[in-house]
Amino acid sequence: QVQLVESGGGLVQAGGSLRLSCAASGRTFGIYTMGWFRQAPGKEREFVAAISRMTTSTYYADSVKGRFTISRDNAKNTAFLQMNSLKPEDTANYYCAADLDPRGLPRNFDTYDTWGQGTQVTVSS
């Protein structure tokens, strides 16, 4: 089993930055892709970013490309999401996810096996 815990959310003004962290524990050697998704009130959960096991491949939603950066420290079993130039429309609960299958599709919600509880990001205008 793998457990994920997110941190780093909060309230920030538009144009500001936040760095989210996702700490993994348990059978972390089995994790391949790690991803971030977000869900705003009344909306479906949407893909934000993902990173492959060896950090050779990264994937971003068009809405965050150029503003967000995903990274990963395998030695510390932690993934990060650096969010710059935040906009009010980035307001959502952000979830970290882990895929235990090397054949998974990084942008697909159904690909991921384990999810964190989420951390709230609120961007004020």
C-alpha positions as CSV (number, residue, x, y, z in Angstrom):
1,Q,0.0,0.0,0.0
2,V,1.0,3.6,-0.7
3,Q,-0.1,6.6,1.3
4,L,0.1,10.2,0.1
5,V,-0.1,13.4,2.1
6,E,-0.3,16.8,0.5
7,S,0.8,20.1,2.0
8,G,1.6,23.7,1.1
9,G,-1.9,25.0,0.1
10,G,-3.2,28.3,1.3
11,L,-4.5,31.7,0.4
12,V,-2.5,33.8,-2.0
13,Q,-3.2,36.9,-4.1
14,A,-3.4,36.8,-7.8
15,G,0.1,36.8,-9.3
16,G,1.6,35.1,-6.3
17,S,3.2,31.7,-5.9
18,L,2.7,28.5,-3.8
19,R,4.6,25.3,-3.7
20,L,2.7,22.1,-3.0
21,S,4.4,19.0,-1.6
22,C,3.2,15.4,-1.8
23,A,4.9,13.0,0.6
24,A,4.6,9.3,-0.2
25,S,5.0,6.4,2.3
26,G,4.6,2.7,2.3
27,R,5.5,0.7,-0.8
28,T,7.0,3.7,-2.5
29,F,9.3,1.6,-4.7
30,G,6.2,0.6,-6.7
31,I,5.3,4.2,-7.7
32,Y,5.7,5.1,-11.4
33,T,4.0,8.2,-12.4
34,M,3.0,10.9,-9.9
35,G,0.3,13.4,-10.8
36,W,-1.5,16.4,-9.5
37,F,-5.2,17.0,-10.1
38,R,-7.5,19.7,-8.9
39,Q,-11.2,20.1,-8.2
40,A,-13.1,23.3,-7.8
41,P,-16.6,23.5,-6.3
42,G,-19.2,22.3,-8.7
43,K,-16.7,21.1,-11.2
44,E,-15.1,17.7,-12.1
45,R,-11.6,16.8,-11.0
46,E,-9.2,17.9,-13.7
47,F,-5.6,17.0,-14.6
48,V,-2.9,19.5,-13.7
49,A,0.5,17.9,-14.1
50,A,2.3,14.6,-14.0
51,I,5.9,13.3,-13.9
52,S,7.4,10.0,-14.7
53,R,9.3,7.8,-12.3
54,M,12.8,8.8,-13.6
55,T,11.6,12.5,-14.1
56,T,12.4,12.2,-17.7
57,S,8.9,13.0,-18.8
58,T,6.5,15.7,-17.6
59,Y,3.0,16.5,-18.6
60,Y,0.9,19.7,-18.1
61,A,-2.6,20.9,-18.7
62,D,-2.7,23.7,-21.2
63,S,-4.2,26.0,-18.5
64,V,-1.1,25.8,-16.3
65,K,1.7,25.3,-18.9
66,G,4.4,27.9,-18.4
67,R,3.2,28.8,-14.9
68,F,3.4,25.5,-13.0
69,T,6.3,23.1,-12.7
70,I,6.2,19.6,-11.4
71,S,9.2,17.9,-9.9
72,R,10.1,14.8,-7.9
73,D,12.7,13.7,-5.4
74,N,12.7,10.0,-5.4
75,A,15.2,9.8,-2.5
76,K,12.7,11.6,-0.3
77,N,9.6,10.0,-1.9
78,T,8.2,13.5,-2.5
79,A,6.6,15.2,-5.4
80,F,6.3,19.0,-5.8
81,L,4.1,21.4,-7.7
82,Q,5.6,24.9,-8.0
83,M,2.8,27.3,-8.9
84,N,3.6,30.8,-10.1
85,S,1.6,33.6,-11.6
86,L,-1.5,32.2,-9.8
87,K,-4.9,33.2,-11.1
88,P,-8.3,33.2,-9.3
89,E,-9.4,30.4,-11.6
90,D,-6.6,28.2,-10.1
91,T,-8.6,28.1,-6.9
92,A,-9.4,24.5,-6.1
93,N,-8.6,21.5,-3.9
94,Y,-5.4,20.0,-5.2
95,Y,-4.9,16.3,-5.0
96,C,-1.7,14.2,-5.4
97,A,-1.9,10.8,-7.0
98,A,0.3,7.8,-7.6
99,D,0.2,5.3,-10.4
100,L,1.6,1.8,-9.7
101,D,1.4,0.7,-13.3
102,P,4.2,1.7,-15.8
103,R,1.7,1.5,-18.6
104,G,-0.6,4.1,-17.2
105,L,-1.8,7.2,-19.0
106,P,-0.6,10.2,-17.0
107,R,-3.4,12.6,-17.9
108,N,-6.2,10.1,-17.1
109,F,-7.9,10.2,-13.7
110,D,-8.6,6.4,-13.9
111,T,-4.9,5.6,-14.3
112,Y,-4.0,6.4,-10.7
113,D,-4.2,3.9,-7.9
114,T,-3.7,6.0,-4.8
115,W,-4.8,9.5,-3.9
116,G,-4.1,12.0,-1.1
117,Q,-6.7,13.9,0.9
118,G,-6.1,17.1,-0.9
119,T,-4.9,20.6,0.0
120,Q,-6.9,23.8,-0.6
121,V,-5.5,26.5,-2.8
122,T,-7.4,29.8,-2.8
123,V,-6.3,32.7,-5.1
124,S,-7.9,36.1,-4.4
125,S,-8.3,38.7,-7.1
